[in-house]
Amino acid sequence: MSTDDIEYDDELYTDTSMFDAEEIVRSVEEVARDKKKVEKKLPARRRFEIMVEERKLAEDLGEAFDDEWDDDWGDDEWS
């Protein structure tokens, strides 16, 4: 069976009303709170290591976006 044989409803895939944004945000916030509770119980050395890891990841992500995305990215490169 090819992908052309599969029927799907375009409206179903573009309908965002099936997602409850409030519930998603509450869930993400709850996970973040739980993670912070666990981190508070860790020894100071491990908490410091986590902080350094998070800072390094943020710097790497920032550098990746700086390197990967040119200022003239939208100039019909994909046309």
NORDA-V152200 format. One record per residue. RES is the residue in one letter. PHI is phi as a letter, one per 30 degrees, with the letter a starting at -180 (* if undefined). PSI is psi in whole degrees, 0 to 359 (NA if undefined). Layout:
((RES	PHI	PSI) (RES	PHI	PSI))
//
This chain:
((M	*	130) (S	c	168) (T	d	339) (D	d	336) (D	d	344) (I	d	127) (E	c	138) (Y	b	158) (D	c	113) (D	e	320) (E	d	326) (L	d	320) (Y	d	344) (T	c	358) (D	d	108) (T	d	0) (S	d	344) (M	d	349) (F	c	133) (D	c	99) (A	e	319) (E	d	317) (E	d	320) (I	d	314) (V	d	316) (R	e	318) (S	d	315) (V	d	318) (E	d	321) (E	d	317) (V	d	319) (A	d	319) (R	d	316) (D	d	320) (K	d	318) (K	d	322) (K	d	316) (V	d	318) (E	d	324) (K	d	335) (K	d	351) (L	d	157) (P	d	154) (A	e	321) (R	d	316) (R	d	321) (R	d	320) (F	d	318) (E	d	319) (I	d	317) (M	d	316) (V	d	318) (E	d	315) (E	d	319) (R	d	317) (K	d	317) (L	d	318) (A	d	318) (E	d	317) (D	d	319) (L	d	316) (G	d	317) (E	d	321) (A	d	318) (F	d	324) (D	d	320) (D	d	322) (E	d	331) (W	c	112) (D	d	157) (D	d	331) (D	c	28) (W	e	323) (G	d	9) (D	d	64) (D	h	32) (E	d	336) (W	c	1) (S	d	NA))
//
